[in-house]
Amino acid sequence: MDVRKKVQQLIRKYKTDDPFQLADHLGIHVIYGELGGKLGNYLKYKRSKFIIIDNVRTPESMLLFVCAHELGHALCTPTANTQWLKTYTMSINADKVEHTANQFAVNLLLNGKYLSEYPDTSLYDLAANRGVPKQFIALLKEL
């Protein structure tokens, strides 16, 4: 799957790179609750898709990234319910499902249009503004 192309198509079609707005456009419900150690989770139940964000542990500064990561699961690995994975990981060496979701999140939040709007701002500052952990910036060059 070409993650970057999928992200570009979404942004073009819905005219936004906000993962919350994209989820809304796509009929994916975003709900909040205590997840007991995870920052977020994607769940498909029957015909409904849900992004669950931990309202206790997820820092406000990371809401965009967590939502984008879970949106990546919903769109790139929809049959892999992440609640069954061992742990929610923030590691660049995560298994393929997590890695793909991280690629999706980074490419959505640090897309070319967004980066070009702030040519004098460092990539690290732009990533921090959108809650992208600095260790994931390298995923932009990976695809």
N, C-alpha and C positions, 0 to 999 in steps of 0.2 A: 504494500500500500504506500502510495506517495503522500505522506503526511503534509508536506508543505503545499502541495497542489490542493489537497482537501481543504486546508485552512484558507487558501486564497479564494477558492470557490465559495466558501461560506461567507467570507468577508464581502466579496463582490455581490453575492445574492442578497444578503440581509443588511448590507451597508453598515455593519458594526463589527468590532472586534471584542466587544464586551461579552464574556462568557455567560453572564446572567441573562442578557437580552437574547443571545443565541439559543440558550436552553428554552427560553419562553417561546421563541419563534418555532422551535422544533418540537414543542409539546413535551419537553422534559421537565418534570416537576423538581424544583429546588426546595428542599425542606431542611430544617435545622433541628438538631437533637444531640444528646450526649452519646458519643460513640465509644467511649472507654479506651482511649489511646490512639485512635486514628484521627486524622484531621478531616478526612472526607471519605466518602464511599459512593460507588455507583451500584445501583440495583435495578434489575429488570424483573418485574413481577407481572406475570400474565402478559398483557399488552402494554403495560405502563412502564415508563422509565423514570427513575428517581436519582437525583444527586442529593446526597445527604451530607451536610456540613456540620461538623462538631461545633456547637455554639459555646462550648466551655474552653476547649483547647486551641481552637484555630485563632491565631492573632488576626486582628482586623487588617493588618498590612498584607496578609497572605490570602485574603478571601478570593481575590481575582485568580490567583494561581491555583488554589485548591479547586475552585469551580471549573477552571479551564482544564485542569488535570482530569477531573471526573468527567467532564464533557468529552475529553479525549477517549476515555473508556467507552462512553456511550456511542461514540461515532466510529471509533477505529477498532475496538475490540468488544462489540456489543454482546457477544455470547459468553464472555468471561465475567461473571458476577464477582466483583472484587471483594465482596465480603468473605469469600471462601479462600482468598489468598492469605498467606500466613500473616503478613503485616503490611501496613501502609508504609512505603519506604520513601526516603528522601535521598536515596543513593543513586548516583549516576550509573552504577553497575547493577541496577535492579533487573529483575527478569524481564523478558521481552514485552509482556503486557504492560508492566509499569513503565518501561523504557519508552514504549510507543506513546503512552499517555503523557509522559514528560515532554517528549518531542512535540506533541500536539500543543501542549500548554505554552511552551516556550515560543513556538512559531506563531501561535495566535497572539500572544501578548507582546511579542517583540517583532511584529511583522514589519515589512519594508516601509509601508506607508507611515506607521507610527514612528519608526526610527528616522525617516526623512523629515518629519515635522520638527525634529529637535536636533539639527545637525551639529550644534555646538555643545551638546550634552553627551557625557560619556555613556557608553553602553551599560556600564555598571550602575550608573545613576538611574538610567531609564528602566533597567531591570528592577532596581530597588523600588522605584515608583509604582511598579506593577506587581510587586511581591514575588518576583522570580528569584529564587535562591541563586547566588552567584555561581555555585558549582554547576548549574544547568545551562549557563550561557553558552558553553561549548557545544551544546546540542544544535545551535543555529548553524554551525559549520558542518555538522555531521551528514546532513541530507544532500 
